[in-house]
Amino acid sequence: MKNFAYTITDPLGIHARPAGLLAKAAKAYSDTTVTVTKDGSTVKASQLMKLMGLAVKQGSEVTVAAEGPAEDEAISAMQKFFEENL
């Protein structure tokens, strides 16, 4: 399992647009489970409504993890996504 911590800088946090893009990006790694954890709650990054249910705001720290055959690629892609979009 690979993971990284990230502090959200987007003023709106993880809202509808970036959450949708994140879910789509995570689904590209169908054989690898990508999760987002905030305050002890963990959801699959590919599940849009659950992702939005975390209520991630600006300044929140999340941990993103990837586990599976493509975890190296997935975690690199997720880190790039978070840096560019959130």
Summary of the structure (lengths in Angstrom):
residues: 86
radius of gyration: 11.3
end to end distance: 22.5
largest distance: 34.0
contacts: 259
relative contact order: 0.32
helix: 38%
strand: 27%
